[in-house]
Amino acid sequence: MNELTLEKMKQMRLYGMLNAFATSTSSARLEPYTNDEFAAMLVSAEWDDKNNRKVERMIKNARFKYKANIEDVNYDENRNVDKNQIFRLAGCNFIKNNENIHSLILNLVTKRIK
């Protein structure tokens, strides 16, 4: 039964659900899921997988000149770059809080100059 279900998921290209279903059926879990929880877990896994593939596709199609990420930034003291502030800005909480990024950066620069 499970093999047939896995094959159907593969044919339907539901790779997130496929991986989550295979993992959950092969691992011994102490407390079983309810039907609602199991369905929610499968849908969440599929959504995450599709979203991750979309982001990967967009990055690939952007054809960036450099492959860089925030962890690669040089945080040496002589550069006066605050690692914590960079990570806070990268979290984009200023968008959720309706804050202006210009004022945040100005505060950062002002604190560095003093």
Residue pairs with C-beta under 8 A, 6 or more apart in sequence:
2 21
2 25
5 21
6 18
6 21
6 22
9 15
9 17
9 18
9 21
10 18
14 46
15 46
15 49
16 45
16 46
16 47
16 48
16 49
16 50
17 42
17 43
17 45
17 46
17 49
19 45
19 49
20 41
20 42
20 45
20 46
21 42
24 33
24 38
24 41
33 41
70 86
70 87
70 90
73 81
73 83
73 86
74 81
75 81
75 83
75 86
80 112
82 108
82 112
85 108
89 101
89 104
89 105
94 100
94 101
94 104
